[in-house]
Amino acid sequence: MDTCADLRVMVRVQIRKPSQLEGVDGLIIPGGESTTMASVAHRWGLIDALREFAASGKPIWGTCAGLIFLAEEGEGGFI
């Protein structure tokens, strides 16, 4: 039988402001249109906050455009 200490609780939140990353243990960045995602992230001031989150060593998983977001460098884009 599992004890309460063995149970993990996951809560899904949408991150729209840098302050919302506080207290988050991990991040999933989904697919989408990467240019639009980057534009919105810049407009909302999320780029530096996401870089700091990544540098903290917390897990991040990106799929499709989310993976592009995780790239350290790229050609012809925002990131």
C-alpha angles and dihedrals in degrees: 000000000000120000123217089257089061095054121093122206119205122193122189116219131173113234113218101146131043091240090062090069090068110105094013112131098196141000136220116198108196131210123272138118104325097204091053092044091052092047092052092044090053092046092050094045094244102129098081091040091052091049090051090048090052092047090053089070096241114145119267126182120193128188123196105321088014088061090051087053089056093055115113092216139006143171127259100357148091100263 
